[in-house]
């Protein structure tokens, strides 16, 4: 389930509102195809209960055989066994259950509903077979009793036997020990499409499917010569129109008064419709309904089979494809156009790999995959990738619209047996992510070194939330000092002191938090911690307290609730807006330089400035339009970006050096304070126009407070007057 159940009786009322009309429609469907010996109201009550059981199984994500069997037996119990009763019931239930699954937020509703109905159909078949078997046993008993009664009243027994035989709902055939048909009933002639005269004298085995003949003849032979009472087999019989009829055979042996075998009695139950329904549901669980390609489950199973049997091929190539542009098509045109584009791409992908030993699959959404087993005629990876890109480069015309999509491609080429299926899938996924970071319409091969680095990063990302919860992640500060080395302010950030990974710095912590989706709560935690630290230092040092600056995470900079959150944090800590400096990532503001009505980061920056919050820009200088940000936003200062600080550390840089010097001069001319750090010596940075330099390594706030206390002579006015 995706969410909690509604309180009180709301869920029960909603379920009644769903199953009551469903029961009425279901009862009408069953009554239309068969006779049910009960009143309409009673039938509706029975079906309403069965619908409730199915709904419970679906909503609770249960598809147990017990529940399905109970529903299947329920249909048998009410005699809902008409010619189309099961088919009509499944079609009706599929529509109703899909609607319920979507309304209740069930994950993968198509898969859950298909699985549930497949189990229902199977349980129905089992229950119907059991009932048929019991009827067959009753019929056999009737045959035996009729034969014994024939000694007393031959004419009466013949009449009874003929009635039972002729009116049986399943096909019946009496054959001699050679297998030739002696007598049939109407049900069998209807199944096979022959008249009784055409069937009489024919070998029953002549109607068996070629693949079933040998096995069935062995079963008949054992029944005649071994102490076996009966046998049951699923097999195919060939109809008059050459089409196969899927059937269950139940065969018994007739004997005379001396227990000498005389004839076989074969009952034939036609399960063709049920078999086709089961195959259809099986297809839905293995193939994508939109494109007809293998789905993720089937593809993964096939991949496991290939890598576990390396003798089939010495190498495999795993391709991942991700289409770009579908969002614009679905939103700007119509989702049906987008669906058609996916279908056409699936056709093109299948055509490129048609001549190879390959499986093409749609994994989800816009993601596709191909597993190609290496053969002598297999083209190289570049040839196949270019073939796909050429196909995609052609515009696709759908409903009068010419649309164009691009595709990113990742390729993993491995020797079979070298990696397991899960490892191959992870490698392809990480490679695709790396390719997409390079832009659209890119492709790339799996790289071992990059793969190990990505896996290590995702491993750290997975461990980060628990580390934060357990207290390994803490708020640390960097001293920000002027030319004389006096601490003028502190830059608060997070650091992860991991026993396994060592000290993970602020920037990497932010990336890990964004990867697992906890950047907003981590940012709020940092903001509150910074406010508490600023309040503590304000109490300790008064008006000469070093300024406190905290860098916002990108998610908070673009959050519409940022200003409300900051107001609450300031109120809770007793700070004025000017007591806590906020650094907004310059990268979040660059796209909105030209303005716009829906630019949240820019709106946040303007409101912070209006409130009097000392506002800074972090990552400054890494973008070519950052000077324009200073023109639009009158910020207090900037924290130079990593690229800028790295280039500032280069002593002789005749090309970039003058450009950076100009950047710093123009920034200083606007009265904006410049903070930098990194590998360059503080003397060099100050000489280039940097006002303040932050320490390389973070420290505990209490330790830094002692430094601030120690650097102030008694009676001195303090190190700074604010941010």
VEXPANU-230718 format. One record per residue (C-alpha): residue in one letter; x, y, z. Coordinates in steps of 0.2 Angstrom, whole numbers, padded with zeros to 4 digits, always signed. Layout:
N
AXYZ;...
This chain:
723
X+0000+0000+0000;X+0006+0017-0004;X-0003+0026+0010;X-0013+0023+0026;X-0031+0017+0027;X-0044+0030+0029;X-0050+0032+0047;X-0067+0025+0053;X-0079+0017+0041;X-0073+0027+0026;X-0063+0013+0018;X-0078+0000+0021;X-0090+0012+0014;X-0079+0015-0001;X-0078-0004-0004;X-0096-0006-0003;X-0099+0008-0015;X-0087-0002-0027;X-0093-0020-0024;X-0112-0017-0024;X-0114-0011-0042;X-0100-0024-0047;X-0110-0038-0040;X-0126-0033-0049;X-0117-0032-0066;X-0108-0048-0062;X-0124-0057-0058;X-0131-0051-0074;X-0116-0057-0084;X-0117-0075-0076;X-0136-0076-0078;X-0134-0072-0097;X-0124-0087-0100;X-0130-0100-0088;X-0144-0105-0076;X-0140-0102-0058;X-0153-0110-0046;X-0155-0096-0034;X-0164-0079-0033;X-0156-0064-0041;X-0154-0056-0024;X-0145-0071-0016;X-0134-0072-0031;X-0129-0054-0029;X-0125-0056-0011;X-0114-0071-0015;X-0105-0062-0028;X-0103-0046-0017;X-0094-0057-0004;X-0083-0064-0018;X-0079-0047-0024;X-0074-0041-0007;X-0062-0055-0005;X-0054-0050-0022;X-0053-0032-0016;X-0045-0037+0000;X-0032-0048-0009;X-0028-0034-0021;X-0027-0019-0009;X-0017-0029+0004;X-0005-0034-0011;X-0010-0053-0008;X-0012-0065-0022;X-0012-0081-0012;X-0019-0097-0019;X-0030-0099-0004;X-0040-0083-0008;X-0040-0086-0026;X-0046-0104-0023;X-0060-0099-0012;X-0066-0087-0025;X-0065-0100-0039;X-0074-0113-0028;X-0087-0099-0025;X-0091-0098-0043;X-0092-0117-0045;X-0103-0117-0029;X-0116-0105-0037;X-0115-0115-0054;X-0107-0101-0063;X-0100-0113-0076;X-0109-0107-0092;X-0101-0107-0109;X-0094-0089-0106;X-0096-0087-0087;X-0078-0087-0083;X-0072-0077-0098;X-0086-0063-0095;X-0082-0063-0076;X-0063-0061-0079;X-0066-0047-0091;X-0078-0038-0079;X-0067-0041-0064;X-0051-0035-0073;X-0059-0018-0077;X-0066-0016-0059;X-0050-0021-0050;X-0039-0010-0061;X-0050+0005-0056;X-0049+0000-0038;X-0030-0003-0038;X-0028+0014-0046;X-0039+0023-0033;X-0031+0014-0019;X-0013+0018-0025;X-0007+0000-0027;X+0010-0001-0035;X+0011-0009-0053;X-0008-0011-0054;X-0008-0020-0070;X+0004-0033-0064;X-0005-0036-0047;X-0022-0037-0056;X-0016-0049-0069;X-0008-0060-0056;X-0023-0060-0045;X-0035-0065-0060;X-0023-0078-0066;X-0023-0086-0049;X-0042-0085-0049;X-0043-0093-0067;X-0032-0107-0061;X-0042-0110-0045;X-0058-0110-0055;X-0050-0123-0067;X-0045-0134-0052;X-0062-0133-0044;X-0071-0136-0060;X-0059-0151-0064;X-0063-0158-0047;X-0081-0156-0050;X-0080-0164-0067;X-0069-0178-0059;X-0083-0181-0047;X-0096-0181-0060;X-0085-0193-0070;X-0083-0205-0055;X-0102-0204-0053;X-0104-0208-0071;X-0092-0223-0070;X-0102-0229-0055;X-0118-0227-0065;X-0110-0237-0079;X-0105-0251-0068;X-0122-0251-0059;X-0130-0251-0076;X-0120-0266-0082;X-0124-0276-0066;X-0142-0271-0068;X-0142-0277-0086;X-0141-0295-0079;X-0158-0291-0071;X-0166-0279-0083;X-0156-0276-0099;X-0168-0265-0107;X-0170-0254-0092;X-0151-0253-0089;X-0148-0249-0107;X-0161-0235-0107;X-0153-0227-0091;X-0135-0229-0098;X-0140-0221-0114;X-0148-0206-0105;X-0132-0203-0094;X-0120-0206-0108;X-0129-0195-0120;X-0133-0180-0108;X-0116-0179-0100;X-0109-0161-0101;X-0092-0168-0106;X-0087-0178-0121;X-0088-0197-0119;X-0081-0211-0130;X-0082-0229-0128;X-0068-0238-0137;X-0063-0256-0138;X-0046-0262-0132;X-0038-0258-0149;X-0043-0240-0147;X-0057-0240-0160;X-0072-0229-0156;X-0088-0239-0152;X-0099-0225-0146;X-0099-0207-0143;X-0110-0193-0136;X-0116-0176-0143;X-0103-0167-0132;X-0089-0176-0140;X-0095-0173-0158;X-0096-0154-0154;X-0079-0154-0147;X-0071-0163-0162;X-0082-0156-0176;X-0087-0173-0183;X-0103-0183-0183;X-0106-0198-0173;X-0106-0209-0189;X-0089-0201-0194;X-0081-0205-0177;X-0088-0223-0175;X-0074-0235-0180;X-0060-0223-0180;X-0045-0225-0169;X-0047-0212-0155;X-0028-0210-0155;X-0030-0203-0173;X-0037-0187-0165;X-0022-0185-0153;X-0009-0171-0157;X+0006-0179-0164;X+0017-0173-0149;X+0005-0182-0137;X+0002-0199-0146;X+0016-0209-0139;X+0013-0204-0121;X-0006-0207-0121;X-0004-0224-0129;X+0007-0229-0115;X-0005-0223-0102;X-0019-0234-0111;X-0008-0249-0112;X-0004-0248-0093;X-0022-0246-0089;X-0026-0262-0098;X-0012-0272-0091;X-0007-0265-0074;X-0018-0263-0058;X-0021-0245-0062;X-0039-0239-0060;X-0039-0223-0071;X-0028-0209-0077;X-0030-0191-0081;X-0020-0181-0094;X-0020-0164-0102;X-0018-0165-0120;X-0023-0158-0137;X-0036-0166-0149;X-0036-0161-0167;X-0053-0154-0173;X-0061-0156-0190;X-0055-0139-0194;X-0037-0144-0190;X-0036-0132-0175;X-0031-0140-0158;X-0043-0142-0144;X-0035-0141-0127;X-0044-0155-0116;X-0042-0165-0100;X-0044-0184-0103;X-0051-0195-0089;X-0050-0213-0094;X-0057-0228-0085;X-0057-0247-0089;X-0073-0257-0091;X-0073-0275-0087;X-0085-0290-0088;X-0091-0301-0074;X-0075-0310-0074;X-0065-0293-0072;X-0058-0296-0089;X-0055-0279-0098;X-0067-0276-0112;X-0068-0257-0116;X-0061-0240-0112;X-0072-0226-0106;X-0064-0209-0111;X-0072-0193-0105;X-0066-0177-0114;X-0067-0160-0105;X-0064-0145-0117;X-0053-0132-0108;X-0048-0122-0124;X-0056-0106-0118;X-0048-0107-0101;X-0031-0112-0108;X-0032-0097-0119;X-0036-0085-0105;X-0022-0092-0094;X-0010-0090-0109;X-0016-0072-0111;X-0013-0068-0093;X+0004-0077-0093;X+0008-0066-0108;X+0003-0050-0099;X+0015-0055-0084;X+0030-0057-0096;X+0027-0044-0110;X+0024-0025-0110;X+0006-0022-0115;X+0011-0006-0125;X+0025-0012-0136;X+0024-0031-0135;X+0042-0032-0130;X+0048-0042-0115;X+0045-0033-0098;X+0058-0031-0085;X+0054-0047-0075;X+0055-0058-0091;X+0071-0049-0097;X+0079-0051-0080;X+0075-0070-0080;X+0082-0072-0097;X+0098-0063-0092;X+0100-0074-0077;X+0098-0089-0088;X+0111-0083-0101;X+0124-0079-0088;X+0121-0095-0078;X+0124-0105-0094;X+0140-0098-0101;X+0142-0112-0114;X+0128-0104-0124;X+0139-0089-0129;X+0156-0083-0124;X+0151-0065-0123;X+0136-0055-0120;X+0132-0037-0124;X+0119-0028-0113;X+0112-0011-0120;X+0102+0001-0110;X+0092+0015-0119;X+0083+0030-0112;X+0073+0041-0124;X+0073+0060-0121;X+0059+0071-0127;X+0044+0061-0122;X+0039+0073-0108;X+0037+0087-0121;X+0027+0076-0133;X+0015+0070-0119;X+0012+0087-0112;X+0012+0097-0128;X+0003+0086-0140;X-0005+0070-0132;X+0000+0055-0122;X-0007+0044-0136;X+0006+0052-0148;X+0020+0048-0135;X+0013+0030-0133;X+0015+0029-0152;X+0032+0035-0152;X+0037+0022-0139;X+0029+0009-0150;X+0039+0015-0166;X+0055+0015-0156;X+0052-0002-0150;X+0049-0008-0168;X+0065+0001-0174;X+0075-0006-0160;X+0069-0024-0164;X+0073-0021-0182;X+0091-0017-0178;X+0094-0032-0168;X+0082-0044-0178;X+0097-0054-0186;X+0106-0057-0170;X+0103-0069-0155;X+0095-0055-0144;X+0081-0051-0133;X+0073-0033-0134;X+0064-0027-0119;X+0055-0012-0112;X+0060-0010-0094;X+0049+0005-0089;X+0044+0022-0095;X+0056+0027-0108;X+0069+0014-0104;X+0073+0000-0115;X+0086-0014-0115;X+0094-0027-0127;X+0103-0042-0122;X+0114-0049-0137;X+0123-0065-0136;X+0140-0064-0146;X+0141-0074-0162;X+0153-0073-0177;X+0141-0062-0187;X+0138-0050-0172;X+0143-0032-0177;X+0154-0022-0166;X+0146-0011-0153;X+0150+0005-0162;X+0141-0002-0178;X+0125-0007-0168;X+0125+0010-0158;X+0126+0020-0174;X+0112+0010-0182;X+0101+0014-0167;X+0105+0032-0168;X+0102+0033-0186;X+0085+0026-0184;X+0081+0038-0170;X+0088+0053-0180;X+0074+0051-0192;X+0058+0061-0188;X+0043+0051-0182;X+0026+0056-0190;X+0011+0052-0179;X-0006+0060-0181;X+0000+0073-0193;X+0014+0078-0181;X+0032+0076-0185;X+0041+0073-0169;X+0060+0070-0165;X+0067+0061-0149;X+0085+0057-0144;X+0092+0042-0135;X+0106+0040-0123;X+0114+0023-0124;X+0125+0013-0111;X+0134-0003-0116;X+0141-0017-0105;X+0151-0030-0115;X+0156-0044-0104;X+0162-0062-0105;X+0148-0074-0099;X+0151-0081-0082;X+0162-0066-0078;X+0147-0057-0069;X+0130-0061-0062;X+0114-0055-0069;X+0112-0042-0055;X+0129-0035-0057;X+0127-0033-0076;X+0111-0024-0073;X+0119-0012-0060;X+0133-0009-0071;X+0122-0004-0086;X+0111+0007-0075;X+0127+0016-0068;X+0134+0018-0085;X+0118+0025-0092;X+0117+0038-0078;X+0135+0043-0082;X+0131+0045-0100;X+0116+0056-0096;X+0127+0067-0086;X+0136+0071-0102;X+0120+0078-0110;X+0107+0071-0123;X+0110+0060-0137;X+0126+0052-0129;X+0132+0035-0128;X+0146+0026-0118;X+0154+0010-0114;X+0155+0003-0097;X+0171+0008-0088;X+0178-0002-0074;X+0186+0012-0065;X+0171+0024-0066;X+0160+0009-0061;X+0169+0006-0045;X+0169+0024-0041;X+0150+0026-0044;X+0147+0010-0034;X+0157+0017-0020;X+0148+0033-0021;X+0131+0025-0021;X+0136+0013-0007;X+0141+0029+0003;X+0124+0037-0001;X+0115+0021+0005;X+0124+0022+0021;X+0122+0041+0024;X+0105+0042+0031;X+0109+0029+0045;X+0125+0038+0048;X+0116+0055+0050;X+0103+0046+0062;X+0117+0038+0072;X+0126+0055+0075;X+0141+0052+0064;X+0136+0067+0054;X+0139+0083+0063;X+0139+0102+0060;X+0157+0109+0059;X+0163+0126+0055;X+0178+0134+0045;X+0186+0149+0052;X+0185+0164+0040;X+0200+0176+0043;X+0206+0192+0036;X+0224+0196+0031;X+0230+0198+0049;X+0224+0180+0053;X+0210+0187+0064;X+0194+0176+0064;X+0181+0187+0056;X+0167+0174+0054;X+0163+0156+0053;X+0156+0145+0039;X+0145+0132+0045;X+0143+0115+0036;X+0141+0097+0038;X+0154+0083+0039;X+0153+0065+0041;X+0166+0057+0051;X+0164+0039+0045;X+0174+0024+0053;X+0173+0016+0036;X+0175+0030+0024;X+0185+0043+0034;X+0180+0061+0034;X+0167+0065+0021;X+0167+0084+0017;X+0152+0095+0016;X+0151+0095-0003;X+0151+0076-0004;X+0138+0075+0010;X+0127+0087+0000;X+0128+0076-0015;X+0125+0060-0005;X+0110+0068+0003;X+0103+0073-0014;X+0106+0056-0021;X+0095+0048-0007;X+0082+0062-0006;X+0086+0069+0011;X+0093+0085+0006;X+0079+0095+0012;X+0078+0088+0030;X+0097+0089+0031;X+0097+0107+0025;X+0084+0111+0038;X+0094+0103+0052;X+0110+0112+0046;X+0100+0129+0046;X+0093+0126+0063;X+0110+0121+0070;X+0118+0136+0062;X+0105+0147+0070;X+0108+0139+0087;X+0127+0142+0085;X+0124+0160+0080;X+0113+0163+0095;X+0126+0155+0107;X+0140+0166+0100;X+0129+0181+0100;X+0127+0178+0119;X+0145+0174+0122;X+0153+0188+0111;X+0139+0201+0110;X+0140+0214+0096;X+0158+0209+0091;X+0153+0191+0088;X+0160+0184+0072;X+0147+0183+0058;X+0139+0166+0055;X+0137+0160+0037;X+0128+0144+0032;X+0127+0138+0014;X+0109+0132+0009;X+0108+0116-0001;X+0101+0117-0019;X+0084+0110-0014;X+0081+0123-0001;X+0086+0137-0013;X+0072+0132-0025;X+0060+0128-0011;X+0044+0139-0010;X+0044+0137+0009;X+0061+0143+0012;X+0056+0160+0018;X+0043+0153+0030;X+0056+0140+0037;X+0069+0154+0039;X+0057+0165+0049;X+0052+0151+0060;X+0071+0146+0063;X+0075+0164+0067;X+0060+0166+0079;X+0064+0149+0088;X+0082+0155+0091;X+0078+0173+0095;X+0089+0180+0081;X+0086+0195+0071;X+0086+0193+0052;X+0103+0201+0051;X+0111+0189+0064;X+0112+0174+0052;X+0121+0175+0035;X+0113+0164+0021;X+0123+0158+0006;X+0113+0154-0010;X+0120+0142-0023;X+0124+0153-0038;X+0120+0138-0049;X+0102+0139-0044;X+0101+0158-0049;X+0110+0157-0066;X+0095+0151-0076;X+0084+0165-0070;X+0095+0180-0074;X+0084+0185-0088;X+0069+0185-0076;X+0053+0175-0077;X+0036+0173-0067;X+0040+0156-0060;X+0058+0157-0054;X+0057+0152-0036;X+0076+0153-0032;X+0076+0171-0038;X+0061+0176-0028;X+0068+0168-0012;X+0084+0178-0015;X+0074+0195-0017;X+0064+0191-0001;X+0079+0187+0009;X+0087+0203+0004;X+0071+0213+0008;X+0070+0205+0025;X+0088+0211+0029;X+0096+0194+0029;X+0114+0195+0025;X+0114+0186+0008;X+0129+0178+0000;X+0132+0168-0016;X+0141+0151-0015;X+0150+0143-0030;X+0153+0160-0037;X+0163+0161-0053;X+0160+0144-0060;X+0147+0151-0072;X+0151+0163-0086;X+0136+0174-0081;X+0139+0176-0063;X+0144+0195-0064;X+0126+0197-0070;X+0120+0190-0053;X+0129+0204-0044;X+0120+0216-0055;X+0103+0209-0051;X+0105+0204-0033;X+0114+0216-0021;X+0122+0202-0010;X+0134+0205+0005;X+0147+0193-0002;X+0152+0178-0012;X+0161+0161-0009;X+0172+0157-0024;X+0168+0141-0033;X+0180+0126-0033;X+0185+0129-0051;X+0190+0147-0047;X+0200+0143-0031;X+0209+0129-0040;X+0214+0141-0054;X+0219+0154-0042;X+0232+0142-0035;X+0241+0142-0051;X+0256+0154-0050;X+0258+0157-0069;X+0242+0157-0078;X+0244+0169-0093;X+0227+0165-0100;X+0214+0162-0086;X+0224+0172-0073;X+0220+0189-0080;X+0202+0184-0082;X+0200+0179-0064;X+0209+0195-0058;X+0196+0205-0068;X+0182+0195-0060;X+0188+0198-0043;X+0191+0217-0047;X+0174+0219-0054;X+0166+0210-0039;X+0176+0221-0026;X+0171+0237-0036;X+0153+0233-0031;X+0157+0232-0013;X+0155+0213-0012;X+0166+0204+0000;X+0175+0189-0007;X+0179+0173+0002;X+0190+0159-0004;X+0200+0144+0002;X+0208+0129-0006;X+0226+0125-0010;X+0232+0143-0014;X+0242+0152+0001;X+0232+0165+0010;X+0245+0178+0006;X+0242+0175-0013;X+0223+0175-0011;X+0224+0192-0002;X+0236+0199-0014;X+0223+0194-0028;X+0209+0204-0020;X+0201+0190-0009;X+0195+0199+0007;X+0193+0183+0018;X+0201+0166+0018;X+0192+0151+0025;X+0202+0136+0033;X+0205+0120+0024;X+0198+0109+0037;X+0182+0110+0047;X+0183+0111+0066;X+0171+0109+0081;X+0162+0125+0085;X+0167+0125+0103;X+0186+0124+0098;X+0184+0138+0086;X+0175+0149+0099;X+0191+0146+0111;X+0202+0153+0097;X+0190+0168+0095;X+0191+0171+0113;X+0210+0170+0114;X+0213+0181+0099;X+0204+0196+0108;X+0215+0206+0120;X+0205+0211+0136;X+0195+0226+0133;X+0197+0224+0114;X+0182+0229+0104;X+0181+0212+0095;X+0186+0205+0078;X+0171+0210+0068;X+0155+0220+0068;X+0145+0209+0057;X+0143+0201+0040;
